[in-house]
Amino acid sequence: MTDEGVEGAIGRIAPSFWGVAGNPVSHSITPRLFEIVGERLGFSDVSSFSIQAGNVTEFLRKTDQMEGDLWISCTSPLKHSLFDSLGFEEDSFIGAVNQVMRIDGTWSGTNTDGAGFIGACRHIDIDPRGHVLRIRGGGSTARSIAHAWACEGGQIIPVEGRRTLVGGPWDSSVLESGDATIGVDLDAPPAGGASVPLDAELQVSVSYGKGSGAGDFAVIMNAAQHLEAWGAFFAPGISSDIPSLSEVLRLLA
């Protein structure tokens, strides 16, 4: 494998490696998602990986041993620390990344949590506009989702968890109380941990484990944010060729 990556059948340059990094990652469907989309776009000979890394030092030590370009989806506990350590500035009010890539030795990153949540909600026929989201937690995923929900015309009722949802671009969409169409506990433990019950017509979870299936909201969101990363970050400008969320979920089932 060379530093130039590999070329897909449709003439696009892929990385040498793609995969997931964080802790835990043994349950992650991300390597499979990369393979599904990559196969659809004609990429071959890209190596998939799962990097177990509990901190930035371990992450960089392991990725430094990999030659070539990298496309990586990051999960806890790397989201905040990579944002700070690698000097990313995009969406500083979120303060975290869940997608990073190394091209010719240079790192870049973005956050697709919010877009993934919106995509998953629309997949289950809930559009943010005119609807209220009850959201527990104040971490980077909460901030990303709050921003995306507000931008799409929805309103938010924050519920204090381990952290409080701080002020941000979503402030004008915040309600103190009321009825909620959908609720999500973003302080639920990773790998399918239980959520705190919230007052909403429908409560969803963004935490999935080894026993989760393609019909689980958390899996739908993971797939949606992955597709967003392909179109907006890893390979921008190819949205017409990227498979649909429904197709990807069918292939995951």
NORZIVEN-V288606 format. One record per residue. N is the residue number from 0. PHI is phi in radians with two decimals (NA if undefined). PSI is psi in radians with two decimals (none if undefined). OMEGA is omega in whole degrees, -180 to 180 (NA if undefined). Layout:
n={N:N}
phi={PHI:PHI}
psi={PSI:PSI}
omega={OMEGA:OMEGA}
This chain:
n={0:1:2:3:4:5:6:7:8:9:10:11:12:13:14:15:16:17:18:19:20:21:22:23:24:25:26:27:28:29:30:31:32:33:34:35:36:37:38:39:40:41:42:43:44:45:46:47:48:49:50:51:52:53:54:55:56:57:58:59:60:61:62:63:64:65:66:67:68:69:70:71:72:73:74:75:76:77:78:79:80:81:82:83:84:85:86:87:88:89:90:91:92:93:94:95:96:97:98:99:100:101:102:103:104:105:106:107:108:109:110:111:112:113:114:115:116:117:118:119:120:121:122:123:124:125:126:127:128:129:130:131:132:133:134:135:136:137:138:139:140:141:142:143:144:145:146:147:148:149:150:151:152:153:154:155:156:157:158:159:160:161:162:163:164:165:166:167:168:169:170:171:172:173:174:175:176:177:178:179:180:181:182:183:184:185:186:187:188:189:190:191:192:193:194:195:196:197:198:199:200:201:202:203:204:205:206:207:208:209:210:211:212:213:214:215:216:217:218:219:220:221:222:223:224:225:226:227:228:229:230:231:232:233:234:235:236:237:238:239:240:241:242:243:244:245:246:247:248:249:250:251:252}
phi={NA:-1.82:-1.13:-1.44:1.32:-2.17:-1.82:-1.31:-1.11:-1.75:1.47:-1.84:-1.52:-1.79:-1.35:-1.36:-2.40:-2.51:2.94:-2.26:-2.47:2.61:-2.79:-1.54:-2.37:-1.10:-1.59:-1.17:-1.62:-1.03:-0.98:-1.18:-1.09:-1.00:-1.13:-1.07:-1.21:-1.05:-1.09:-1.11:-1.59:1.53:-1.43:-2.48:1.11:-1.67:-1.50:-1.63:-2.64:-2.25:-1.81:-1.46:-2.47:-1.64:-2.79:-1.14:-1.02:-1.16:-1.05:-1.19:-1.08:-1.29:-1.27:-1.11:-1.46:-1.82:-1.50:1.82:-1.41:-2.25:-2.08:-2.36:-1.64:-1.90:-2.20:-1.03:-1.74:-1.61:-1.00:-1.26:-1.16:-1.17:-1.00:-1.29:-1.21:-1.63:1.25:-1.25:-2.13:-1.08:0.88:-1.10:-1.22:-1.47:1.25:-2.82:-2.18:-2.13:-2.39:-2.37:-2.51:-2.03:-2.10:0.90:1.50:-1.85:-1.59:-2.45:-2.71:-2.70:-2.23:-2.04:-1.02:-1.11:-1.09:-1.15:-1.12:-1.08:-1.07:-1.18:-1.10:-1.15:-1.11:-1.75:1.20:-2.10:-1.71:-1.02:-1.02:1.41:-2.07:-1.88:-1.88:-1.65:-2.22:-1.79:2.03:-2.44:-1.34:-1.11:-1.15:-1.09:-1.17:-1.13:-1.20:-1.04:-1.12:-1.13:-1.10:-1.15:-1.10:-1.62:1.60:-1.64:-2.06:-2.30:-2.02:-1.31:-2.13:-1.20:-2.10:-1.11:-2.30:-1.63:-1.19:-1.34:-1.20:-3.00:-1.06:-1.57:-0.95:-1.22:-1.78:-1.49:-1.95:-1.41:-2.79:2.35:-1.50:-2.09:-1.29:-2.46:-2.28:-2.56:-1.72:-1.53:-1.71:-1.08:-1.05:-1.19:1.06:1.57:-1.12:-1.26:-1.66:-1.35:-1.05:-2.17:-1.40:-2.79:-1.05:-2.46:-1.92:-2.10:-2.15:-1.85:-1.91:-2.18:-2.23:-1.12:-1.56:-1.33:-2.07:-1.14:-1.57:-1.36:-0.99:-1.07:-1.22:-1.04:-1.12:-1.05:-1.16:-1.13:-1.24:-1.18:-1.11:-1.05:-1.10:-1.06:-1.31:-1.84:-2.35:-1.15:-2.50:-1.09:1.55:-2.10:-1.02:-1.20:-1.75:-1.26:-1.11:-1.30:-1.06:-1.05:-1.16:-1.11:-1.13:-1.11:-1.28:-1.34:-1.14}
psi={2.33:2.95:-0.31:-0.04:-2.83:2.70:2.29:2.95:-0.39:0.30:0.32:2.56:2.18:2.89:3.06:-0.59:2.59:2.68:-2.66:2.65:2.51:-2.79:1.98:2.76:0.00:-0.42:-0.10:2.42:-0.02:-0.80:-0.67:-0.65:-0.77:-0.76:-0.74:-0.88:-0.73:-0.74:-0.71:-0.60:0.04:0.24:2.52:2.85:0.44:2.26:2.30:2.64:2.82:2.08:2.03:1.93:2.16:-0.11:3.00:-0.68:-0.80:-0.70:-0.87:-0.62:-0.75:-0.70:-0.48:-0.40:-0.07:2.14:2.42:-3.06:2.60:2.43:2.13:2.32:2.25:2.51:-3.05:2.50:0.46:-0.29:-0.88:-0.82:-0.63:-0.69:-0.80:-0.82:-0.62:0.02:0.56:2.57:-0.28:2.35:0.98:-0.39:-0.33:-0.74:0.46:2.76:2.60:0.02:2.25:2.70:2.61:1.99:2.12:0.65:-0.07:2.29:2.50:2.83:2.86:3.07:2.15:0.23:-0.83:-0.81:-0.64:-0.69:-0.76:-0.78:-0.70:-0.69:-0.76:-0.55:-0.55:0.36:0.62:1.97:2.40:-0.66:2.15:0.07:2.71:2.31:2.15:2.10:2.17:2.24:2.86:0.28:-2.96:-0.65:-0.70:-0.75:-0.70:-0.74:-0.74:-0.75:-0.82:-0.73:-0.77:-0.72:-0.48:0.18:0.21:2.96:2.80:2.38:1.84:2.48:2.21:2.29:-2.31:-0.57:2.73:2.47:1.96:3.02:2.65:-2.89:-0.22:0.00:-0.71:-0.19:0.05:2.32:2.62:-0.54:3.07:-3.10:2.53:2.43:-0.70:2.54:2.61:2.31:1.82:0.07:0.08:2.43:2.66:3.00:0.66:0.36:2.70:2.55:2.70:2.29:2.38:2.64:1.76:2.74:-0.63:2.28:2.35:2.85:2.52:0.20:2.13:2.76:-2.93:-0.47:0.02:2.62:3.10:-0.27:-0.11:2.41:-0.72:-0.66:-0.72:-0.78:-0.74:-0.74:-0.70:-0.75:-0.50:-0.76:-0.67:-0.71:-0.70:-0.87:-0.54:-0.24:-1.08:-0.77:1.19:2.61:0.13:0.46:-0.52:-0.34:-0.26:2.36:2.73:2.84:-0.74:-0.71:-0.75:-0.74:-0.63:-0.70:-0.42:-0.49:none}
omega={-178:178:-178:180:179:-177:179:-178:-180:170:179:-178:177:177:173:-178:168:-179:-173:177:179:179:6:177:-176:-179:-168:175:-174:177:178:178:176:-179:-179:-178:180:178:180:-177:174:177:176:176:172:-178:177:-180:169:-180:174:-178:-179:179:-177:-179:179:178:-178:178:-178:180:177:-180:-177:-179:177:-179:-177:169:-172:168:-176:176:179:3:-172:-171:-178:-172:176:178:-178:-172:-177:172:178:-179:-178:178:-176:178:174:174:-179:175:172:176:176:172:176:-180:-178:176:-178:-180:170:-177:177:179:-179:-180:-177:179:178:178:178:180:179:178:179:178:178:173:171:178:-178:-173:178:-179:-177:177:172:-170:179:179:-178:180:-175:179:177:-179:179:180:179:180:-179:-179:180:180:-180:174:179:177:-170:169:-180:174:-176:175:175:178:178:175:-177:179:-180:-179:-179:-172:-177:-180:-176:174:178:-179:178:178:-179:175:-175:179:178:177:-177:172:177:-180:179:177:174:180:-176:178:170:180:179:-179:-180:177:179:173:179:177:176:-180:-179:180:-176:-179:-178:-179:-176:178:179:-176:-178:178:178:179:180:178:-179:-180:177:178:176:180:178:-173:-174:-172:-176:-176:-176:177:-179:-175:-178:-179:-178:-180:180:177:180:180:180:179:177:-180:177:-173:NA}
